[in-house]
Amino acid sequence: MPTQKDHYFCMKNLETASNPAIRKELGKRLKSERLNQNVTQAALAERAGISRRTLVGAERGEPFTIDTLLSILRELDRLAQIDLFLPEPEISPIQLSKLKGKKRQKASGKFTYPKPRNTPWVWNEE
């Protein structure tokens, strides 16, 4: 059973983790939730409309489709967690005024987020 420290470690390194590592963590969490609800793999797979083998693979961190994930989450009554995972983006008031109430259709590509520094920031003491 993962400890609080293990959970923190995983979340702290999520940005630098590989896709397989993230899938494996997601699989662990799906399995943990299934066990917390005292549901067998066979029962969950049947309710989700997937094969038991697909569920076992997902719990092991093997590649699976977004439809498989949604089906599993729905049957575990955790589909609302998607909102926490990827919330509806908010539009800044400045951007809203520029758009004049219209919905943005495409990106301009002019703005890029600053890259993280390799050196720590220091005060300019000149």
C-alpha positions in Angstrom: 0.0 0.0 0.0 1.5 3.4 -1.0 2.3 5.8 1.8 1.8 9.5 1.9 5.5 10.0 1.1 5.2 7.7 -2.0 2.2 9.7 -3.2 4.0 13.0 -2.7 7.0 11.7 -4.5 5.0 10.7 -7.5 3.1 14.0 -7.7 6.3 16.0 -7.2 7.9 14.3 -10.2 4.9 14.1 -12.5 6.2 16.8 -14.9 9.4 14.9 -15.5 8.0 11.4 -15.4 7.8 9.4 -18.6 4.4 8.4 -20.1 4.9 4.8 -19.1 5.7 5.9 -15.5 2.5 8.0 -15.4 0.5 5.2 -16.9 1.8 2.8 -14.2 0.9 5.3 -11.4 -2.6 5.8 -13.0 -3.0 2.0 -13.1 -2.0 1.7 -9.4 -4.6 4.3 -8.5 -7.3 2.6 -10.6 -6.5 -0.7 -8.9 -6.5 0.9 -5.4 -9.9 2.5 -6.0 -11.3 -0.8 -7.3 -10.0 -2.6 -4.2 -11.3 0.1 -1.9 -14.8 -0.4 -3.4 -14.3 -4.2 -3.0 -15.0 -4.9 -6.7 -13.4 -7.8 -8.5 -11.6 -7.3 -11.8 -14.1 -9.6 -13.5 -17.1 -7.6 -12.2 -15.6 -4.2 -13.0 -14.5 -5.3 -16.5 -18.0 -6.6 -17.2 -19.7 -3.5 -16.0 -17.3 -1.3 -17.9 -17.8 -3.3 -21.1 -14.1 -4.2 -21.4 -12.3 -7.5 -21.2 -10.7 -8.5 -17.9 -7.4 -8.7 -19.7 -7.8 -5.0 -20.7 -8.5 -4.1 -17.1 -5.5 -6.1 -15.8 -3.3 -4.4 -18.4 -4.6 -0.9 -17.4 -3.9 -1.6 -13.7 -0.4 -2.7 -14.6 0.3 0.5 -16.6 0.1 -1.0 -20.0 -1.1 1.3 -22.8 -4.9 1.7 -22.9 -7.4 4.0 -24.7 -9.1 7.0 -23.3 -12.4 5.2 -23.8 -11.1 2.4 -21.6 -10.2 4.9 -18.9 -13.5 6.7 -19.1 -15.4 3.4 -18.9 -13.5 2.3 -15.8 -13.8 5.7 -14.1 -17.6 5.8 -14.9 -18.1 2.3 -13.3 -16.0 3.3 -10.3 -18.2 6.4 -10.0 -15.1 8.6 -10.4 -15.8 10.2 -13.8 -16.1 13.6 -12.1 -12.4 13.4 -11.3 -11.8 14.3 -14.9 -12.8 17.9 -14.0 -10.0 18.0 -11.4 -7.6 16.5 -13.9 -8.3 19.0 -16.7 -10.6 21.8 -15.5 -12.4 24.1 -17.9 -9.9 26.8 -18.8 -10.7 30.3 -17.6 -10.3 33.3 -19.9 -8.5 36.3 -18.4 -10.5 39.6 -18.3 -7.9 41.2 -20.7 -8.3 38.4 -23.2 -12.1 38.5 -22.9 -12.1 42.2 -23.7 -9.8 41.6 -26.7 -12.2 38.9 -28.0 -15.2 41.2 -27.4 -17.3 38.3 -26.2 -16.4 35.9 -29.1 -14.9 32.5 -28.5 -11.3 32.0 -29.5 -11.0 29.8 -32.6 -7.2 29.4 -33.0 -3.9 30.3 -31.3 -1.7 33.0 -32.7 1.5 31.3 -31.7 3.1 34.6 -30.6 3.3 33.9 -26.9 5.5 31.2 -25.4 5.8 30.3 -21.8 9.2 31.1 -20.3 11.5 28.1 -20.0 12.6 27.1 -16.5 15.9 28.5 -15.4 18.9 26.2 -15.0 20.4 28.5 -12.4 18.7 29.9 -9.3 17.3 33.4 -9.4 19.4 36.0 -7.5 18.8 39.6 -6.6 20.5 42.1 -8.8 22.7 44.0 -6.4 24.4 46.5 -8.7 
